Amino acid sequence: MSSVEKIEEVSDIDGDNPPRLTGALVGHQTQQTTFLDALNGGRMPHAWLLTGPKGVGKASFAYLAARAVLTGGAIEALSPAIENSEAHLVEEGAHPDLFVLKRSYNHKTQKFRGDIPIDAARELKHSFNLSAGRGGWRVAIIDSIDDMNKNGVNALLKLIEEPPEKCLFLIVCHNPGRVLDTIRSRCRMLQFNALNEEDLQSIVQGRLAESDPNEVAASAFLAQGSAGYALMLCAEGGFDLYRDMVGVLETAPRLDVEKLHALAGRFGTRATPEQFSIFCFLLAGWLHRYVRCAATGAAFQPVFEGELELVNRLLVAQIGVEPFVALWEKVEHDSRSVDTLNLDKKQAVFEWMTGFADASRQKAG
């Protein structure tokens, strides 16, 4: 199946609420105004690099922007979403002049591919060389450039270096520091910031109206400004998972074996990819908060009783931050490998939690 897809034949990699269905964008008003000024003023750059933390609404913005461009004419606002025949084709994933590059489904392995291959960029080039439809514009959403392999990025660079007439590239980017300078220099940068907790709670309550208010609040806090993670945390039991994770961390350096096995057992063959992704996010987030607290003296805000006691115990024991920084980096690295290479998730959890226990035994050098 092609990576440039109109309608997914399997579950969407973005879950049950893909960005193309976004009806209203919470926050990011300055970014919307900047884009509309360029569109309505006839000064539209051919490529935009939409940067910022993962899950804050960059892809949703891209689809709302695509609706506006493909609709044609002067547009007063991107959000709420424009409603017309062109916009509905975008929402349905069936607009002939919208091309989306994202990780596609591999029927052989029954998993989503680990990256966006060069073939996708080549197919995009072929599509852009065709005549545009009624509106004259052709739009490409790359979601995200972080998922493109090296050859694919180089092929994309050639496209934006010499773009066909009236072609627009909306490039979602989570880590702009890793993007080639040659690509950054040919794009207009639009920075998206993390959302505040109030906005996140509003988004979660709007999407998951039946959720417990306490879980909504905890999800908004733990999501680190990401609406995507706030929704996933609330929908996938992130509140309970965080409690169980902290319950194991609290027993360091002598980990409670029963609690550790129960936690790792959550990630057996029946676990969903989302649940493991949530755990990786929560553990990395906890380590980040602790390192920030230990290194700068910033207050550590707990979610559960006993969490602050653990942090104070580590601080009083003069545990250096270096082993926790190393573990944080290991979790970030290993989580990508486990997902891409289909490694044992339970074993990864055992290694990380054991690593935390080892780090908690060390003294500052």
N, C-alpha and C positions, 0 to 999 in steps of 0.2 A: 504494500500500500504506500502511496506517495506521501512524502512529508509535507507537501503543499496540499492541504486538504480543505475541502468545503464542509463536509459533514463527517464526523467521526463514526466509524463503523463499530467501535467498541466504546467502553466507558471513557469519557474525556479525561485526559491527564489532569485537568484542573478540577475534577470532581463534579458534584451535582450542581454547583453554581459557578460555571465558567465565566470569565470576565466579559464575554460577549453579551451576557444577559444582564449586565449591570444597568439598572434603571436610573440610579442617581449616585453621584460620586460625593462622598463625604470629605470635606476639606479640599485642599489644593485649589483654592479659588484663584490665587495668583497665577498658577500654571495654566489654568483654563483661560484666563484673560490674555496671557501672553500668546497662547496659541491662536485664539480668536482674532487678536489684533493682527497677527501675521496673515491669517486666512482672509479676513475681510479687507485688509489693507493691500492685498495683492503682493505681499512680500513673503510668500511662503517658502522657507528653506526646503530643499528636496529631501533632507534627512534630519530627523530629530533623535537624539540620544536621551532616553527617558531613564534617569538614574535615581537610585535611592534604595533603601532597605527592601528586602523581599516581602511582598504581601501588602504594601501600603497603598496599592491602587494604580500602579503604572500601566499594567495591561488593561485594566478597566478604562483608564483614560485613553489608551490607544484605540480601543474599540469605539468609544464615544467620539473621538476625533475623526475616526474613519467614517462614522455615520455622517458627520458634518461635511466632510470633504466630498463624499460620494453623493450627498444630497444636492450640493451645488448652491450657489447664491449666497447672500448675506445670512449669517447665523448669529443669533443673539446670545445663545448659551449652549454649552455642551451638555450640561446636566440641569434638569432631568433630561433623559435621553430623547432625542428627536424621534418622532413617530411619523413615518411615511413609508411608502413601498420600498424605497432604497434602504432605509434604516432597518426595516424588518428582514430584508435579505441578509444584511450584516448579522443581525441577531440570530438568524437561522443557520449561519455559516454557509450561505449559498450565493453570496454576491459574486458575480462573474469578474468584477474588477478589484476584489479584495483577496489578497494572497497571504496566508498565514504560515509562518515557519515555526514549528515547535516539535518537540520530541514525539515521534509517532509510535504506534503500537507494532510490536514484532509478533506476528501470529505464531512463528515457530517456537519462540521461547515463552510466549504468552505473558510478556512483560513489555513495558515501554522501553524504547531504546535509551541508551545512556547519553546520547548526544544527538545533535542535528547534523547529518552528514553533508558532504559537499554536493551530493546529488540534489539535495533540496534547493541549494543556492543556484545550481545550474538550471533546475526546472523553473525557479523564479525568474531567472534571466530570460528564458524562453517565453514565459508568460508575459513578461513586460515588453517583449519585442512585438507582441501582437497588438492589434488595434484596440484602443479603449472603447468602452461602451458609450452609453448615452451621455454620461456626465463629462466624459473626456479625461477624467483622472483615473489612475490606477494606484492602489495603495497596498503596501506590504507591511505587515506586522511581524516583527521578529521577536518571539517570546521564548527564550531570551538569547541574547548574544553569548551569555555565559555558557549556554548549552551547546554552542556550535564548536565543532572541532577545528583545528588549525586550518585545514584546507578549506573548510566551509567559510571561515572568517575571511580568508584571502579572496575567495570568490565573491563574497559580499562586498569587500573593499573595491574590487574592480567594478562592481555594479554602481556603487555610489560615487566612484570617481568619474564615471561617464554615464550619468543616468539618462534614460530615455525621457523625452519631453512629457511633462505633467505626470511624473511618477513621484510618489511620496513614500519614504521609508520611516516607519515608527519603530525604533529599536529599543526594546526593554533591556535594561542593564542593571544588575544588582551590584556589580563590583567594577566601577569605572576605572579603577587603578590598573586593572588587568587588560583593559581594552587598548588595542594598538593606537599609538599616537596618530597614525595616518587616518584612522577611522574617526577618532575624536575631532581632528582638525577639519573634517569634512561634514560634521554634524553640528547642529545647534543643540547645546546642552540644556536640558530642562530637569532641574533637581527637585525630587519629591522627598519630603521629610517624613519622619515617623509621625504617626497620628497620636494624639493625646488619649488618655484613658477614657475621657468622656465621649469622644468620637467613637472609640472602639466599642464601648458599651452600647452606644446608639446603633452601630452597625449590627452587632450580635443580636440585640433585642429585635431589630427589624427583620433579620433573617431567621432567627430561632426564637420565636415569640414565647414558646412554652418553657424556656430554660429557667433554671433556678437563679434568682437574682445574685446570690452569693457566688455561684459558679461563673456567672457572667462577669462579675466584678473581678474575680480572681483571674479569669481568662484574659481580661483586658489588661490587667497588671503584668501578667507573665508573658504576654505576647510581644513585648518590647516594641510597641508602636506599629505592629503588623496586623492589619485586618484579617489577612489570610490565616495567620496562625491563631488569632483570637477566635475565629469561627471554627477552625479545626480543633482547637483545644476544647471548646464548649461542646462540639458535636461528637467528639471521639473520646469523651471521658478523661480529658486532660487534667481536670481537677483531682480526680481520684488517683491518677497515675503520678501526679506530682507529690501527693501525700505519701504514696507508697515509696517513691524514690527518696524523699526526705527521711522517711522512717528507716531506710537502710543507711543513709549517710550519717544519721544521728548515732549509729552504733559503732562508728569508726573510732579508733583503729581496729578494734576487734569486731568485725562485721557479724551481725546476727545471721547465721547461715540459713535459718528457716526463712527469714524475711527476704534474704538475697535470692534464694531459689524461687520464692513466690513471685518476686519482681521479674526475674529473668524468664520465668515460666509464662509470663504474659506474651512473650514474643516467639512462641512456637509456630508450628506450621499454619495454625488457624488465624494468626494475627494478621491484621491488615497492614499494608505498607504505611498507611497514615499513622498508625499507632506507634510504629518504630520511629518514624520521622518526628513525631511529637516528643517521644522520649529523648531523642538526640538533642532536639531543640531545648527541652527543659533542662537537661543536664549541663549542656554548654552554657545556657543562660544562667544557671545557678553558679557555675564556676566563674563566669564573667563578673557576676555581682559580688562574689566573694573576693576575687582578685582586686576589683575596684575598691572595695571596702578596706582591704588589708593594705593596699598600696597608697591610697589617698586619704584614708580616714573617713570616707563617705559613709553615711548611715546605711546599714543593711536592713531593708524592710522585709520582715518575715510574712509568710502566708499562714503557716501553721505554728501552733505552740510547740516549743522545743527547738525550732529552727534557729532562733537567735541564740539560744544556749550553746548550740553547736558552734556557731560562728565565734562567739565570745571565748569558748574553750580553745579554739584554734588560735585566736589572737593572743590570748594569755600565754599559751604554750610557745609563743614566738615562732610559729611555723612560717617559714619563708614563702614568698609568693611564687618562686620559680617552679617548684614541682607542680603547683596548681595551674600555672600558665602552660606548662608542658602537657599536662593532662587535658586541659581545655583544647589545645591545638590537636592532640591525639584524637579526641572525640570528634572534632570538626573533620579531620582527615579520614578517620576510620569509618565514619558514618557514610561518607560518599562511596568508599570502597565496598562496604557491606551491601549497599543498595545496588551499585553497578555490577558487582561480581557475584551477587546472590550468595554472600557468605553467611555463616551461622550467626544469627542475631542474638541468640541467647549467650553464645560464647563471648560476643562483643560486650554485652552488658556485664558479664562476669569480670572481664578484663578491666573495664572502666571502673567498676566499683572497687575492685581489688586495688587498682591504681590509686583511687582516692584514699583507701586505707593506708597504703604505703606512703603517700604524700603527707598524710596527717601524722606520721611518725617522725618525719624529718624535722630538723632544727635549722634555723636560719644560719647561714655560713658566716 
